[in-house]
């Protein structure tokens, strides 16, 4: 009976502290687009539930990237919101979603993906050490991160800058960081 009580007390402490039974510190995932994000689900399985990412999900489907972003990865996705896509010039999203523009759409989407699981703390440490952090995307371009007035910014190859609005959304196959602009290679 004592062992059962100890196990129950340990399990409660683990849950309260946000730890897994293996002792790995995992904070509770933030909500994204009004939906819970589960670290046991893939990037695609979680993204489809976010009301703020319906345009991104439609684009991933149109580009044929669902299987890739459902694979083991790991990947870090800088996920633009619907509002970010709305900031693009009128007609841009509709044009990109046309089948004849699949290569261009794929290039834009894979520019938002970095191989590996990169937490905000890793980005912050590199920025602190070097003044900025640079990562190579799956598309082959680079993204540059700096400390901004309200957190961290990411700059694309064309000089466009996005803010990371929600960081460290853990996925079974990587990490998502929500951003407020679409990045362009």
C-alpha positions in Angstrom: 0.0 0.0 0.0 2.9 2.4 0.8 4.4 1.8 -2.6 1.1 2.6 -4.3 0.8 5.8 -2.4 4.4 6.7 -3.1 3.9 6.0 -6.8 0.7 8.2 -6.8 2.5 11.0 -5.0 5.4 10.8 -7.4 3.0 10.8 -10.4 1.2 13.9 -9.0 4.5 15.7 -8.5 5.7 14.8 -12.0 2.5 16.2 -13.5 2.6 19.3 -11.3 6.2 20.0 -12.3 5.5 19.3 -16.0 7.9 16.4 -16.1 7.7 13.1 -18.0 8.2 9.9 -16.1 11.6 9.7 -17.6 12.6 13.0 -15.9 12.8 15.1 -19.1 11.5 18.6 -18.4 8.6 19.4 -20.6 6.6 22.5 -20.0 2.9 22.3 -21.0 2.5 23.2 -24.7 0.9 26.6 -25.3 -2.5 26.7 -27.1 -2.3 27.7 -30.7 -5.2 29.1 -32.7 -7.6 28.2 -29.8 -6.5 24.5 -29.9 -4.5 22.4 -27.6 -1.2 21.3 -29.1 -0.1 17.8 -28.1 3.6 16.9 -28.0 2.6 13.3 -28.9 1.2 14.4 -32.2 3.0 15.4 -35.4 3.3 18.9 -36.8 0.5 18.2 -39.3 -1.8 16.5 -36.7 -1.5 19.6 -34.5 -1.6 22.3 -37.2 -4.9 21.1 -38.6 -6.6 22.0 -35.3 -5.3 25.6 -35.2 -7.9 28.1 -36.5 -5.0 30.5 -37.0 -3.2 28.2 -39.4 -5.9 27.2 -42.0 -4.1 28.9 -44.8 -0.8 27.2 -43.9 -2.5 23.8 -43.7 -4.1 24.4 -47.1 -0.7 25.4 -48.6 1.0 22.3 -47.1 -1.6 20.1 -48.7 -1.4 21.9 -52.0 2.4 21.5 -52.0 2.2 17.8 -51.2 4.2 18.3 -48.0 1.8 16.5 -45.6 3.7 13.2 -45.6 7.0 15.0 -45.2 5.8 17.0 -42.2 4.2 13.9 -40.7 7.4 11.9 -41.0 9.8 11.4 -38.0 11.9 14.5 -38.9 12.7 16.2 -36.6 11.8 19.6 -38.1 11.4 23.1 -36.7 8.7 25.0 -38.4 8.3 28.7 -38.3 4.5 28.8 -38.9 2.9 31.9 -40.3 -0.6 32.6 -39.2 -3.6 33.4 -41.5 -3.0 37.1 -40.6 0.6 36.7 -41.8 -0.6 35.3 -45.2 -3.1 38.2 -45.4 -0.3 40.7 -45.3 1.0 39.4 -48.6 0.0 41.4 -51.7 -3.6 40.7 -52.8 -3.9 37.5 -54.9 -0.5 36.1 -53.8 -1.9 33.2 -51.8 -4.4 32.3 -54.5 -1.7 32.3 -57.1 0.6 30.2 -55.0 -2.1 27.6 -54.4 -2.6 27.0 -58.1 -1.3 23.6 -59.3 1.0 25.2 -61.8 2.8 27.1 -59.0 3.5 24.0 -56.8 7.3 24.4 -57.1 7.2 28.1 -56.0 4.8 27.2 -53.2 7.0 24.4 -52.0 10.0 26.7 -52.0 8.2 29.2 -49.9 6.9 26.6 -47.4 10.2 24.7 -47.1 11.9 28.1 -46.4 9.9 28.1 -43.1 11.4 24.7 -42.1 14.8 24.0 -40.5 16.1 20.5 -40.0 16.2 19.4 -36.3 14.4 20.3 -33.2 15.4 23.9 -32.3 14.0 25.3 -29.1 13.8 29.0 -28.4 16.5 28.7 -25.8 18.9 27.5 -28.4 18.1 30.4 -30.6 18.4 32.8 -27.7 21.8 31.4 -26.6 23.2 31.8 -30.1 21.9 35.4 -30.3 23.4 36.2 -26.9 26.8 34.7 -27.9 27.0 36.1 -31.4 24.5 39.0 -31.7 22.4 36.9 -34.1 21.7 33.2 -35.0 21.5 31.9 -38.5 20.0 28.6 -39.6 19.8 27.0 -43.0 16.3 26.0 -44.1 15.2 22.8 -45.9 14.8 25.0 -49.0 18.5 25.9 -48.8 18.2 29.5 -47.8 19.0 31.1 -44.5 17.0 32.7 -41.7 18.6 35.2 -39.3 17.4 35.6 -35.7 17.9 38.7 -33.5 16.6 40.0 -30.2 13.8 42.5 -30.9 11.9 44.9 -28.7 9.3 42.3 -27.9 11.1 39.0 -28.2 12.9 37.5 -31.1 12.7 38.3 -34.8 13.5 36.3 -37.9 14.7 37.9 -41.1 14.4 36.3 -44.5 16.6 36.6 -47.6 14.7 39.6 -48.9 15.0 41.5 -45.6 11.5 40.9 -44.4 11.2 40.5 -40.7 8.7 38.4 -38.7 8.2 38.2 -34.9 8.1 34.9 -33.1 4.7 35.3 -31.3 4.4 31.8 -29.8 7.6 29.8 -29.1 8.4 26.2 -28.3 5.3 24.3 -29.3 6.6 20.8 -29.0 5.6 18.1 -31.5 6.4 14.4 -31.7 8.5 15.1 -34.8 9.9 18.6 -34.0 9.0 22.0 -32.9 6.8 24.9 -34.0 7.3 28.6 -33.5 4.4 30.8 -34.6 5.4 33.9 -36.6 3.4 36.9 -37.7 4.7 37.3 -41.3 5.4 35.0 -44.3 9.1 34.6 -44.9 10.3 34.7 -48.5 13.4 33.0 -50.0 
